[in-house]
Amino acid sequence: MTKLSYQLYSARNFQPYSVIFEKLGKAGYAEVEGFGGIYADLDDAGLNSLRAELDKNGLVMASGHFSPDFLEKEVQKSLNIAEILGMDSIYAPHLAADQRPSDAAGWLAFGKRLQKIAKPYKDAGYEFGWHNHDFEFVKLADGSLPIERIFEGAPDISWEADIAWVIRGGADPFAWVEKLGPRITAVHVKDIAPAGEATDEDGWADVGHGKVEWAKLIAALRATKAKHFVVEHDNPKDIDRNISRSIASFQTY
């Protein structure tokens, strides 16, 4: 059975994390994915305390999100965080709207920047990749897509495929899994509510309770190198419901 992870960003509004870790461990999750808001400002004592909380609940922070700027400017700190918390994979997760290039050349340059950023982490033995949102699938003036230009500029990085964002970007997830399958080393598993529903949760849904064809997608994704399947919900109103229903659905795939 595939180990299931949980993106802790989903629980940012349901503190403390010590309680979330306990809920995740009891529900059967084996891993979690961290993000900068959890560990970027922690010293070694804080990181070791966080690791102890995870260990106590049978969880491993196998992967983590770090902003491109942090990865670029804080190499040793990023490596230290990953080592203490026991990560094997590092993903750059996002680019703020005011930082996004406006043309193909700009996205190609960003890809080259990621290629360069990745080197010390890959040299240290970590998987390194890019995590997408929807904006990477919006056509540029020349007809190409940012996702294409990013990976053209960064031939040696992998892809953490956020399937629901691919769909929200207007793209066919099956086509992209086929096209970039060799790049995929992790997957965000989240669902999209039917149109007009779950407006108080930004239109997202618990895994298996939306319109994403997860049963078919999981079958396709298991043919890739994906080693982390990470449940995420960007704005759940009931964290217990999200945790329990998502893993129950995933275990049927």
Salt bridges, closest charged atoms under 4 A:
GLU22 OE2 - LYS26 NZ 3.03
GLU31 OE1 - HIS228 ND1 2.89
GLU33 OE1 - HIS65 NE2 3.20
GLU33 OE1 - HIS188 NE2 2.67
GLU53 OE1 - LYS56 NZ 3.71
ASP55 OD1 - ARG51 NE 3.17
ASP69 OD1 - ARG113 NH2 2.70
GLU72 OE1 - ARG113 NH2 2.79
ASP88 OD1 - LYS227 NZ 3.84
ASP88 OD1 - HIS228 NE2 2.80
ASP123 OD2 - LYS119 NZ 2.67
GLU148 OE2 - LYS179 NZ 2.96
GLU152 OE1 - ARG149 NE 2.63
GLU160 OE1 - HIS65 NE2 2.74
GLU160 OE2 - HIS188 NE2 3.42
ASP162 OD2 - HIS131 NE2 3.00
ASP162 OD2 - HIS188 ND1 3.18
ASP162 OD2 - LYS190 NZ 3.31
ASP200 OD2 - LYS237 NZ 3.08
GLU201 OE2 - HIS233 NE2 3.70
GLU201 OE2 - ARG241 NH2 2.71
ASP206 OD2 - ARG241 NE 2.61
ASP206 OD2 - ARG245 NE 2.97
GLU213 OE2 - LYS216 NZ 3.65
GLU232 OE1 - HIS188 ND1 2.83
GLU232 OE1 - LYS190 NZ 3.08
ASP234 OD1 - LYS190 NZ 2.82
ASP240 OD1 - LYS23 NZ 2.75
